[in-house]
Amino acid sequence: MSVLRTILLLGIFAVLACSKEDDNEPSDPFLDSWEVINGSGVGVSELIGTVYSFASDGGFTASKDGVTQVGTFTRTDTELTLDFGNTTVKYLYSITGNQMSWASTATGRNLTLQRR
């Protein structure tokens, strides 16, 4: 009887361990919160500290100093379009680990964002 109980407990621990590991691994690393930590180009100093949060429904928020803007986004594997309703901004983007890079070919602005 104790062998059966041991096998059952080991099975439960294995399932729980796999579930926890899966919870820590996002299926889409883009869908998260990202903070602008540095960059170059016009207007970058005003963007440092802005937190962008992207949702699976195509919505996003951009928050800084208690002010939040809401918009929608579309993306491909390399291009990101942010639509603030009255302004649309396009970036080339890439994700490496916990950092995301944005580069605007239109403005020359480059941003580095850190996963929060």
Stockholm file with secondary structure:
# STOCKHOLM 1.0

chainA/1-116         MSVLRTILLLGIFAVLACSKEDDNEPSDPFLDSWEVINGSGVGVSELIGTVYSFASDGGFTASKDGVTQVGTFTRTDTELTLDFGNTTVKYLYSITGNQMSWASTATGRNLTLQRR
#=GR chainA/1-116 SS CHHHHHHHHHHHHHHHHHHHHHHHSCSSTTSSEEEEEEEESTTHHHHTTCEEEECTTSEEEEEETTEEEEEEEEECSSEEEEECSSCEEEEEEEEETTEEEEECTTTCCEEEEEEC
#=GC SS_cons         CHHHHHHHHHHHHHHHHHHHHHHHSCSSTTSSEEEEEEEESTTHHHHTTCEEEECTTSEEEEEETTEEEEEEEEECSSEEEEECSSCEEEEEEEEETTEEEEECTTTCCEEEEEEC
//
